[in-house]
Amino acid sequence: MFPLATFDSVDLQTANALLVRWGHRMGPLERGNSQAQHCHVLRAHGEPVAVVCTSSLIRERVGGGLGHMTRENTVELSRLCAGEPWACRVALRLWRELVFPGTGARWAVSYQDAVMHSGNVYRFDGWRRAGFSSSGTDSRSGRKGRRKWIWVWELPASRAAEEAA
């Protein structure tokens, strides 16, 4: 019967297989070798129920008027997906509390399609909607750009000091 739940690191191939299985709209995470990626899976009774991936920023700085957020001080929560309706919020909270502080970044950002999503998963977790971004056509896939909200989580100053020590 135990453990009921686990939250562990997985390789990118495993994370991508789950993203495909659960039909993530952006598909697998394929950013090339220059992007640092870390993936974690939430399991319930041994079965995967959610996956979350962290990446370095694609651009040197975050857009949407958030240029103070750079590759040096910011990470992107690049994929969040679940096979069970309740699991996204749980995986997001575990990522924010357990994974993000260890990245050494001050800020986390996540881009969310403004048409497809309400933003509730981030809002209910305490993130703030900080900007808006419109991307152009992806040169690799030819996929048309999207209008996206930029959600931000800032590591509290007290927690940042603990992590630095």
PyMOL CGO cylinders between C-alpha atoms (Angstrom):
from pymol import cmd
from pymol.cgo import CYLINDER

trace = [
    CYLINDER, 0.00, 0.00, 0.00, 2.88, 2.43, 0.65, 0.3, 1, 1, 1, 1, 1, 1,
    CYLINDER, 2.88, 2.43, 0.65, 4.12, 4.75, -0.65, 0.3, 1, 1, 1, 1, 1, 1,
    CYLINDER, 4.12, 4.75, -0.65, 0.85, 6.28, -1.78, 0.3, 1, 1, 1, 1, 1, 1,
    CYLINDER, 0.85, 6.28, -1.78, 2.59, 9.04, -3.74, 0.3, 1, 1, 1, 1, 1, 1,
    CYLINDER, 2.59, 9.04, -3.74, 6.09, 9.93, -4.93, 0.3, 1, 1, 1, 1, 1, 1,
    CYLINDER, 6.09, 9.93, -4.93, 7.59, 12.93, -6.74, 0.3, 1, 1, 1, 1, 1, 1,
    CYLINDER, 7.59, 12.93, -6.74, 10.85, 12.00, -8.44, 0.3, 1, 1, 1, 1, 1, 1,
    CYLINDER, 10.85, 12.00, -8.44, 13.25, 13.07, -11.16, 0.3, 1, 1, 1, 1, 1, 1,
    CYLINDER, 13.25, 13.07, -11.16, 12.82, 11.38, -14.53, 0.3, 1, 1, 1, 1, 1, 1,
    CYLINDER, 12.82, 11.38, -14.53, 14.71, 11.65, -17.78, 0.3, 1, 1, 1, 1, 1, 1,
    CYLINDER, 14.71, 11.65, -17.78, 13.45, 13.80, -20.64, 0.3, 1, 1, 1, 1, 1, 1,
    CYLINDER, 13.45, 13.80, -20.64, 12.47, 10.75, -22.71, 0.3, 1, 1, 1, 1, 1, 1,
    CYLINDER, 12.47, 10.75, -22.71, 10.12, 9.54, -19.94, 0.3, 1, 1, 1, 1, 1, 1,
    CYLINDER, 10.12, 9.54, -19.94, 8.66, 13.02, -19.46, 0.3, 1, 1, 1, 1, 1, 1,
    CYLINDER, 8.66, 13.02, -19.46, 8.10, 13.42, -23.21, 0.3, 1, 1, 1, 1, 1, 1,
    CYLINDER, 8.10, 13.42, -23.21, 6.35, 10.05, -23.43, 0.3, 1, 1, 1, 1, 1, 1,
    CYLINDER, 6.35, 10.05, -23.43, 3.92, 11.20, -20.72, 0.3, 1, 1, 1, 1, 1, 1,
    CYLINDER, 3.92, 11.20, -20.72, 3.36, 14.56, -22.43, 0.3, 1, 1, 1, 1, 1, 1,
    CYLINDER, 3.36, 14.56, -22.43, 2.46, 12.71, -25.64, 0.3, 1, 1, 1, 1, 1, 1,
    CYLINDER, 2.46, 12.71, -25.64, 0.29, 10.13, -23.84, 0.3, 1, 1, 1, 1, 1, 1,
    CYLINDER, 0.29, 10.13, -23.84, -1.72, 12.86, -22.10, 0.3, 1, 1, 1, 1, 1, 1,
    CYLINDER, -1.72, 12.86, -22.10, -1.96, 15.06, -25.20, 0.3, 1, 1, 1, 1, 1, 1,
    CYLINDER, -1.96, 15.06, -25.20, -0.09, 18.17, -24.06, 0.3, 1, 1, 1, 1, 1, 1,
    CYLINDER, -0.09, 18.17, -24.06, -0.96, 20.85, -26.63, 0.3, 1, 1, 1, 1, 1, 1,
    CYLINDER, -0.96, 20.85, -26.63, 2.67, 21.91, -27.09, 0.3, 1, 1, 1, 1, 1, 1,
    CYLINDER, 2.67, 21.91, -27.09, 3.78, 18.30, -27.36, 0.3, 1, 1, 1, 1, 1, 1,
    CYLINDER, 3.78, 18.30, -27.36, 7.09, 16.93, -26.14, 0.3, 1, 1, 1, 1, 1, 1,
    CYLINDER, 7.09, 16.93, -26.14, 9.82, 19.22, -24.85, 0.3, 1, 1, 1, 1, 1, 1,
    CYLINDER, 9.82, 19.22, -24.85, 12.33, 19.55, -27.70, 0.3, 1, 1, 1, 1, 1, 1,
    CYLINDER, 12.33, 19.55, -27.70, 14.56, 22.54, -27.15, 0.3, 1, 1, 1, 1, 1, 1,
    CYLINDER, 14.56, 22.54, -27.15, 17.91, 21.14, -28.27, 0.3, 1, 1, 1, 1, 1, 1,
    CYLINDER, 17.91, 21.14, -28.27, 21.13, 20.43, -26.42, 0.3, 1, 1, 1, 1, 1, 1,
    CYLINDER, 21.13, 20.43, -26.42, 21.75, 24.02, -25.33, 0.3, 1, 1, 1, 1, 1, 1,
    CYLINDER, 21.75, 24.02, -25.33, 18.77, 24.06, -22.99, 0.3, 1, 1, 1, 1, 1, 1,
    CYLINDER, 18.77, 24.06, -22.99, 19.06, 22.64, -19.49, 0.3, 1, 1, 1, 1, 1, 1,
    CYLINDER, 19.06, 22.64, -19.49, 16.02, 20.51, -18.71, 0.3, 1, 1, 1, 1, 1, 1,
    CYLINDER, 16.02, 20.51, -18.71, 14.96, 18.80, -15.50, 0.3, 1, 1, 1, 1, 1, 1,
    CYLINDER, 14.96, 18.80, -15.50, 11.80, 16.74, -15.31, 0.3, 1, 1, 1, 1, 1, 1,
    CYLINDER, 11.80, 16.74, -15.31, 9.81, 15.33, -12.40, 0.3, 1, 1, 1, 1, 1, 1,
    CYLINDER, 9.81, 15.33, -12.40, 6.88, 12.97, -12.25, 0.3, 1, 1, 1, 1, 1, 1,
    CYLINDER, 6.88, 12.97, -12.25, 4.16, 12.66, -9.63, 0.3, 1, 1, 1, 1, 1, 1,
    CYLINDER, 4.16, 12.66, -9.63, 3.08, 9.07, -9.10, 0.3, 1, 1, 1, 1, 1, 1,
    CYLINDER, 3.08, 9.07, -9.10, 0.03, 7.85, -7.20, 0.3, 1, 1, 1, 1, 1, 1,
    CYLINDER, 0.03, 7.85, -7.20, 0.07, 4.18, -6.20, 0.3, 1, 1, 1, 1, 1, 1,
    CYLINDER, 0.07, 4.18, -6.20, 3.09, 3.75, -8.49, 0.3, 1, 1, 1, 1, 1, 1,
    CYLINDER, 3.09, 3.75, -8.49, 1.39, 5.13, -11.61, 0.3, 1, 1, 1, 1, 1, 1,
    CYLINDER, 1.39, 5.13, -11.61, 2.35, 8.47, -13.18, 0.3, 1, 1, 1, 1, 1, 1,
    CYLINDER, 2.35, 8.47, -13.18, -0.38, 11.10, -12.81, 0.3, 1, 1, 1, 1, 1, 1,
    CYLINDER, -0.38, 11.10, -12.81, 1.49, 14.35, -13.63, 0.3, 1, 1, 1, 1, 1, 1,
    CYLINDER, 1.49, 14.35, -13.63, 4.74, 15.59, -15.08, 0.3, 1, 1, 1, 1, 1, 1,
    CYLINDER, 4.74, 15.59, -15.08, 6.51, 18.93, -14.73, 0.3, 1, 1, 1, 1, 1, 1,
    CYLINDER, 6.51, 18.93, -14.73, 9.61, 20.12, -16.62, 0.3, 1, 1, 1, 1, 1, 1,
    CYLINDER, 9.61, 20.12, -16.62, 12.03, 22.94, -15.88, 0.3, 1, 1, 1, 1, 1, 1,
    CYLINDER, 12.03, 22.94, -15.88, 14.13, 24.58, -18.60, 0.3, 1, 1, 1, 1, 1, 1,
    CYLINDER, 14.13, 24.58, -18.60, 16.54, 27.43, -18.97, 0.3, 1, 1, 1, 1, 1, 1,
    CYLINDER, 16.54, 27.43, -18.97, 15.11, 30.42, -20.82, 0.3, 1, 1, 1, 1, 1, 1,
    CYLINDER, 15.11, 30.42, -20.82, 15.17, 30.24, -24.62, 0.3, 1, 1, 1, 1, 1, 1,
    CYLINDER, 15.17, 30.24, -24.62, 15.87, 33.96, -24.97, 0.3, 1, 1, 1, 1, 1, 1,
    CYLINDER, 15.87, 33.96, -24.97, 18.45, 35.89, -22.93, 0.3, 1, 1, 1, 1, 1, 1,
    CYLINDER, 18.45, 35.89, -22.93, 15.67, 37.77, -21.12, 0.3, 1, 1, 1, 1, 1, 1,
    CYLINDER, 15.67, 37.77, -21.12, 11.98, 37.33, -20.42, 0.3, 1, 1, 1, 1, 1, 1,
    CYLINDER, 11.98, 37.33, -20.42, 9.79, 39.49, -22.66, 0.3, 1, 1, 1, 1, 1, 1,
    CYLINDER, 9.79, 39.49, -22.66, 6.59, 41.33, -21.84, 0.3, 1, 1, 1, 1, 1, 1,
    CYLINDER, 6.59, 41.33, -21.84, 8.35, 44.11, -19.92, 0.3, 1, 1, 1, 1, 1, 1,
    CYLINDER, 8.35, 44.11, -19.92, 10.15, 41.68, -17.59, 0.3, 1, 1, 1, 1, 1, 1,
    CYLINDER, 10.15, 41.68, -17.59, 13.68, 42.22, -18.92, 0.3, 1, 1, 1, 1, 1, 1,
    CYLINDER, 13.68, 42.22, -18.92, 15.18, 42.09, -15.41, 0.3, 1, 1, 1, 1, 1, 1,
    CYLINDER, 15.18, 42.09, -15.41, 14.54, 38.34, -15.53, 0.3, 1, 1, 1, 1, 1, 1,
    CYLINDER, 14.54, 38.34, -15.53, 17.48, 36.71, -17.31, 0.3, 1, 1, 1, 1, 1, 1,
    CYLINDER, 17.48, 36.71, -17.31, 18.93, 33.25, -17.89, 0.3, 1, 1, 1, 1, 1, 1,
    CYLINDER, 18.93, 33.25, -17.89, 21.10, 33.84, -14.83, 0.3, 1, 1, 1, 1, 1, 1,
    CYLINDER, 21.10, 33.84, -14.83, 18.25, 34.51, -12.36, 0.3, 1, 1, 1, 1, 1, 1,
    CYLINDER, 18.25, 34.51, -12.36, 15.17, 32.86, -13.89, 0.3, 1, 1, 1, 1, 1, 1,
    CYLINDER, 15.17, 32.86, -13.89, 14.03, 29.38, -14.88, 0.3, 1, 1, 1, 1, 1, 1,
    CYLINDER, 14.03, 29.38, -14.88, 11.03, 28.41, -16.94, 0.3, 1, 1, 1, 1, 1, 1,
    CYLINDER, 11.03, 28.41, -16.94, 8.47, 25.88, -15.89, 0.3, 1, 1, 1, 1, 1, 1,
    CYLINDER, 8.47, 25.88, -15.89, 8.27, 24.69, -19.48, 0.3, 1, 1, 1, 1, 1, 1,
    CYLINDER, 8.27, 24.69, -19.48, 5.72, 21.86, -19.20, 0.3, 1, 1, 1, 1, 1, 1,
    CYLINDER, 5.72, 21.86, -19.20, 3.02, 20.98, -16.70, 0.3, 1, 1, 1, 1, 1, 1,
    CYLINDER, 3.02, 20.98, -16.70, 0.66, 18.19, -17.63, 0.3, 1, 1, 1, 1, 1, 1,
    CYLINDER, 0.66, 18.19, -17.63, -1.46, 15.60, -15.89, 0.3, 1, 1, 1, 1, 1, 1,
    CYLINDER, -1.46, 15.60, -15.89, -3.32, 12.45, -16.71, 0.3, 1, 1, 1, 1, 1, 1,
    CYLINDER, -3.32, 12.45, -16.71, -5.63, 13.00, -13.73, 0.3, 1, 1, 1, 1, 1, 1,
    CYLINDER, -5.63, 13.00, -13.73, -7.64, 16.24, -13.33, 0.3, 1, 1, 1, 1, 1, 1,
    CYLINDER, -7.64, 16.24, -13.33, -6.55, 16.87, -9.72, 0.3, 1, 1, 1, 1, 1, 1,
    CYLINDER, -6.55, 16.87, -9.72, -2.85, 16.25, -10.26, 0.3, 1, 1, 1, 1, 1, 1,
    CYLINDER, -2.85, 16.25, -10.26, -1.67, 19.46, -12.00, 0.3, 1, 1, 1, 1, 1, 1,
    CYLINDER, -1.67, 19.46, -12.00, -2.16, 21.58, -8.88, 0.3, 1, 1, 1, 1, 1, 1,
    CYLINDER, -2.16, 21.58, -8.88, -0.39, 19.02, -6.70, 0.3, 1, 1, 1, 1, 1, 1,
    CYLINDER, -0.39, 19.02, -6.70, 2.56, 18.66, -9.10, 0.3, 1, 1, 1, 1, 1, 1,
    CYLINDER, 2.56, 18.66, -9.10, 2.88, 22.43, -9.43, 0.3, 1, 1, 1, 1, 1, 1,
    CYLINDER, 2.88, 22.43, -9.43, 2.97, 22.92, -5.65, 0.3, 1, 1, 1, 1, 1, 1,
    CYLINDER, 2.97, 22.92, -5.65, 5.54, 20.13, -5.19, 0.3, 1, 1, 1, 1, 1, 1,
    CYLINDER, 5.54, 20.13, -5.19, 7.69, 21.61, -7.96, 0.3, 1, 1, 1, 1, 1, 1,
    CYLINDER, 7.69, 21.61, -7.96, 7.48, 25.10, -6.45, 0.3, 1, 1, 1, 1, 1, 1,
    CYLINDER, 7.48, 25.10, -6.45, 8.30, 23.93, -2.93, 0.3, 1, 1, 1, 1, 1, 1,
    CYLINDER, 8.30, 23.93, -2.93, 10.83, 21.17, -3.61, 0.3, 1, 1, 1, 1, 1, 1,
    CYLINDER, 10.83, 21.17, -3.61, 12.45, 21.67, -7.02, 0.3, 1, 1, 1, 1, 1, 1,
    CYLINDER, 12.45, 21.67, -7.02, 12.46, 25.41, -7.74, 0.3, 1, 1, 1, 1, 1, 1,
    CYLINDER, 12.46, 25.41, -7.74, 14.40, 26.51, -4.63, 0.3, 1, 1, 1, 1, 1, 1,
    CYLINDER, 14.40, 26.51, -4.63, 17.25, 24.19, -5.64, 0.3, 1, 1, 1, 1, 1, 1,
    CYLINDER, 17.25, 24.19, -5.64, 17.62, 25.78, -9.08, 0.3, 1, 1, 1, 1, 1, 1,
    CYLINDER, 17.62, 25.78, -9.08, 19.40, 28.81, -7.65, 0.3, 1, 1, 1, 1, 1, 1,
    CYLINDER, 19.40, 28.81, -7.65, 17.02, 31.11, -9.52, 0.3, 1, 1, 1, 1, 1, 1,
    CYLINDER, 17.02, 31.11, -9.52, 15.13, 33.99, -7.97, 0.3, 1, 1, 1, 1, 1, 1,
    CYLINDER, 15.13, 33.99, -7.97, 12.20, 33.79, -10.36, 0.3, 1, 1, 1, 1, 1, 1,
    CYLINDER, 12.20, 33.79, -10.36, 10.25, 31.10, -12.15, 0.3, 1, 1, 1, 1, 1, 1,
    CYLINDER, 10.25, 31.10, -12.15, 8.15, 31.91, -15.19, 0.3, 1, 1, 1, 1, 1, 1,
    CYLINDER, 8.15, 31.91, -15.19, 5.56, 29.95, -17.05, 0.3, 1, 1, 1, 1, 1, 1,
    CYLINDER, 5.56, 29.95, -17.05, 3.92, 30.95, -20.31, 0.3, 1, 1, 1, 1, 1, 1,
    CYLINDER, 3.92, 30.95, -20.31, 0.25, 30.03, -20.60, 0.3, 1, 1, 1, 1, 1, 1,
    CYLINDER, 0.25, 30.03, -20.60, -1.85, 30.27, -23.73, 0.3, 1, 1, 1, 1, 1, 1,
    CYLINDER, -1.85, 30.27, -23.73, -4.24, 33.16, -23.12, 0.3, 1, 1, 1, 1, 1, 1,
    CYLINDER, -4.24, 33.16, -23.12, -7.04, 31.56, -25.14, 0.3, 1, 1, 1, 1, 1, 1,
    CYLINDER, -7.04, 31.56, -25.14, -6.83, 27.95, -23.97, 0.3, 1, 1, 1, 1, 1, 1,
    CYLINDER, -6.83, 27.95, -23.97, -6.29, 28.39, -20.22, 0.3, 1, 1, 1, 1, 1, 1,
    CYLINDER, -6.29, 28.39, -20.22, -7.86, 30.43, -17.44, 0.3, 1, 1, 1, 1, 1, 1,
    CYLINDER, -7.86, 30.43, -17.44, -4.67, 30.62, -15.38, 0.3, 1, 1, 1, 1, 1, 1,
    CYLINDER, -4.67, 30.62, -15.38, -6.35, 29.20, -12.30, 0.3, 1, 1, 1, 1, 1, 1,
    CYLINDER, -6.35, 29.20, -12.30, -3.69, 26.54, -11.69, 0.3, 1, 1, 1, 1, 1, 1,
    CYLINDER, -3.69, 26.54, -11.69, -1.08, 29.31, -11.23, 0.3, 1, 1, 1, 1, 1, 1,
    CYLINDER, -1.08, 29.31, -11.23, -3.36, 31.83, -9.56, 0.3, 1, 1, 1, 1, 1, 1,
    CYLINDER, -3.36, 31.83, -9.56, -4.50, 29.33, -6.93, 0.3, 1, 1, 1, 1, 1, 1,
    CYLINDER, -4.50, 29.33, -6.93, -0.85, 28.47, -6.23, 0.3, 1, 1, 1, 1, 1, 1,
    CYLINDER, -0.85, 28.47, -6.23, 0.08, 32.09, -5.51, 0.3, 1, 1, 1, 1, 1, 1,
    CYLINDER, 0.08, 32.09, -5.51, 1.80, 32.99, -8.79, 0.3, 1, 1, 1, 1, 1, 1,
    CYLINDER, 1.80, 32.99, -8.79, 1.14, 36.45, -10.25, 0.3, 1, 1, 1, 1, 1, 1,
    CYLINDER, 1.14, 36.45, -10.25, 0.27, 37.26, -13.81, 0.3, 1, 1, 1, 1, 1, 1,
    CYLINDER, 0.27, 37.26, -13.81, 3.06, 39.69, -14.66, 0.3, 1, 1, 1, 1, 1, 1,
    CYLINDER, 3.06, 39.69, -14.66, 3.07, 40.20, -18.41, 0.3, 1, 1, 1, 1, 1, 1,
    CYLINDER, 3.07, 40.20, -18.41, 1.91, 39.24, -21.82, 0.3, 1, 1, 1, 1, 1, 1,
    CYLINDER, 1.91, 39.24, -21.82, 3.90, 37.83, -24.71, 0.3, 1, 1, 1, 1, 1, 1,
    CYLINDER, 3.90, 37.83, -24.71, 3.21, 37.14, -28.36, 0.3, 1, 1, 1, 1, 1, 1,
    CYLINDER, 3.21, 37.14, -28.36, 5.59, 34.79, -30.10, 0.3, 1, 1, 1, 1, 1, 1,
    CYLINDER, 5.59, 34.79, -30.10, 6.27, 34.54, -33.79, 0.3, 1, 1, 1, 1, 1, 1,
    CYLINDER, 6.27, 34.54, -33.79, 6.18, 31.41, -35.91, 0.3, 1, 1, 1, 1, 1, 1,
    CYLINDER, 6.18, 31.41, -35.91, 8.49, 28.66, -34.64, 0.3, 1, 1, 1, 1, 1, 1,
    CYLINDER, 8.49, 28.66, -34.64, 11.33, 28.34, -37.16, 0.3, 1, 1, 1, 1, 1, 1,
    CYLINDER, 11.33, 28.34, -37.16, 11.81, 24.60, -36.47, 0.3, 1, 1, 1, 1, 1, 1,
    CYLINDER, 11.81, 24.60, -36.47, 8.24, 23.31, -36.45, 0.3, 1, 1, 1, 1, 1, 1,
    CYLINDER, 8.24, 23.31, -36.45, 6.49, 26.01, -38.46, 0.3, 1, 1, 1, 1, 1, 1,
    CYLINDER, 6.49, 26.01, -38.46, 3.91, 26.20, -35.65, 0.3, 1, 1, 1, 1, 1, 1,
    CYLINDER, 3.91, 26.20, -35.65, 2.21, 29.58, -35.53, 0.3, 1, 1, 1, 1, 1, 1,
    CYLINDER, 2.21, 29.58, -35.53, 2.97, 31.72, -32.46, 0.3, 1, 1, 1, 1, 1, 1,
    CYLINDER, 2.97, 31.72, -32.46, 0.55, 32.18, -29.61, 0.3, 1, 1, 1, 1, 1, 1,
    CYLINDER, 0.55, 32.18, -29.61, -0.57, 34.95, -27.31, 0.3, 1, 1, 1, 1, 1, 1,
    CYLINDER, -0.57, 34.95, -27.31, 0.58, 33.97, -23.82, 0.3, 1, 1, 1, 1, 1, 1,
    CYLINDER, 0.58, 33.97, -23.82, 0.24, 35.22, -20.27, 0.3, 1, 1, 1, 1, 1, 1,
    CYLINDER, 0.24, 35.22, -20.27, 3.49, 35.24, -18.34, 0.3, 1, 1, 1, 1, 1, 1,
    CYLINDER, 3.49, 35.24, -18.34, 3.05, 33.87, -14.82, 0.3, 1, 1, 1, 1, 1, 1,
    CYLINDER, 3.05, 33.87, -14.82, 5.77, 34.56, -12.25, 0.3, 1, 1, 1, 1, 1, 1,
    CYLINDER, 5.77, 34.56, -12.25, 6.75, 33.01, -8.95, 0.3, 1, 1, 1, 1, 1, 1,
    CYLINDER, 6.75, 33.01, -8.95, 9.42, 34.80, -6.91, 0.3, 1, 1, 1, 1, 1, 1,
    CYLINDER, 9.42, 34.80, -6.91, 11.39, 32.94, -4.30, 0.3, 1, 1, 1, 1, 1, 1,
    CYLINDER, 11.39, 32.94, -4.30, 10.66, 34.72, -1.00, 0.3, 1, 1, 1, 1, 1, 1,
    CYLINDER, 10.66, 34.72, -1.00, 13.73, 36.60, 0.32, 0.3, 1, 1, 1, 1, 1, 1,
    CYLINDER, 13.73, 36.60, 0.32, 13.88, 34.49, 3.50, 0.3, 1, 1, 1, 1, 1, 1,
    CYLINDER, 13.88, 34.49, 3.50, 13.84, 31.27, 1.48, 0.3, 1, 1, 1, 1, 1, 1,
    CYLINDER, 13.84, 31.27, 1.48, 16.49, 32.61, -0.93, 0.3, 1, 1, 1, 1, 1, 1,
    CYLINDER, 16.49, 32.61, -0.93, 18.80, 33.32, 2.03, 0.3, 1, 1, 1, 1, 1, 1,
    CYLINDER, 18.80, 33.32, 2.03, 18.26, 29.79, 3.36, 0.3, 1, 1, 1, 1, 1, 1,
    CYLINDER, 18.26, 29.79, 3.36, 19.05, 28.25, -0.03, 0.3, 1, 1, 1, 1, 1, 1,
    CYLINDER, 19.05, 28.25, -0.03, 22.21, 30.37, -0.41, 0.3, 1, 1, 1, 1, 1, 1,
    CYLINDER, 22.21, 30.37, -0.41, 23.57, 29.26, 3.00, 0.3, 1, 1, 1, 1, 1, 1,
]
cmd.load_cgo(trace, "trace")
